[in-house]
Amino acid sequence: MNTPVSLNRREFLTTSSVLASGLLLAGQPFAHGAAKPAPWRVTCRDNLLATTGQPDCWAAMQFLGVDGVEVEVNEQLVCNSLKHPEKQYSLATEDGIKLVRDDFAKNGKVITSFCMHNRLDERLEQEVEWAGKLAQAAAKLGVGAIRIDVYPRKVAGEAMLPFAIKACKQLCEVAGDAPVRFGIENHGKFTNDPEVLEKLFAAVGSPKLALTLDSMNFYWFGHPLRDLYGILERFAGRTCHTHCKNLRYPEDKKNERRTMGWEYAKYSIALHEGDLDYARIAGILRKVGYAGNLCLENECLKHYPKEQHPEVLKKEIALLRSLV
């Protein structure tokens, strides 16, 4: 059994502000809101690495010019998108955690967040157990953010909010004293509703529950562009991690209320070509003292010839780099 880190409440709040930036700190002290904050990291989801055609995940990170990645972890604690011809990366054992730590340090890269794809309302007990194991591994690696789904699959309608409150409380409790925050991604119908998010955060009432802010998902949901930045300002202070992607709608659709997901497959586009102003978004996050990273999540490569995919990603990374 792992021995949890013992922190008092003040130490926990201070440490979680630091680690919620999602940094594998590599000896660099950082305090949320410090006078001379460390620059944000520019990262990407690890599933994008294979797109580069590089021989392994480290060469892919170097090619793209990212500081590190969000690492997807399955229920067996295996990191399947960290591809390497001779190694499998896993957090299931102490030796596995050491290998991950050592290889990230050797390659000068960081883990800014772990990513879970949850099915909370289908199998809550298993999900809580998985989250507890991952939180302990994250603490050992100095990773302060875990992206989670709070997405209705079996529970529907008015029953979903009470269930989500119960589930998120259990996730926060199972993390124990590990200085880790669970960042709900605003994803799908339920958590793209600002009123639902407000009620959920208020009812859970734990600093361990935070937000993986996907600005485009709010736009995808149907919120008019003119309302979007106000929503981001409303939740920026809860953000521990980000997903960055973009859409470009016709002029007559940008500022009207659209149906959820309207023509997303048609109008998704690279970060530097879309409607969302990421310089403005970065300003909103900077104003509240956000101490995390800008993490690229691309879902539009199908609109570009395959041979252009690596360069599209590099241009998106360059845009994010210009903001830090």
Secondary structure by P-SEA (a helix, b strand, c coil): ccccccccaaaaaaaaaaaccccccccccccccccccccbbbbcccccccccccccaaaaaaaaccccccccccccccccccccccbbbbcccaaaaaaaaaaaaaacccccbbbbbccccccaaaaaaaaaaaaaaaaaacccbbbbbbccccccccaaaaaaaaaaaaaaaaaccccbbbbbcccccccccaaaaaaaaaaaccccccccccaaaaaaacccccaaaaaaaacccccccccccccccccccccccccccccccccccccccccccaaaaaaaaaaacccccbbbbbcccccccccaaaaaaaaaaaaaaaac
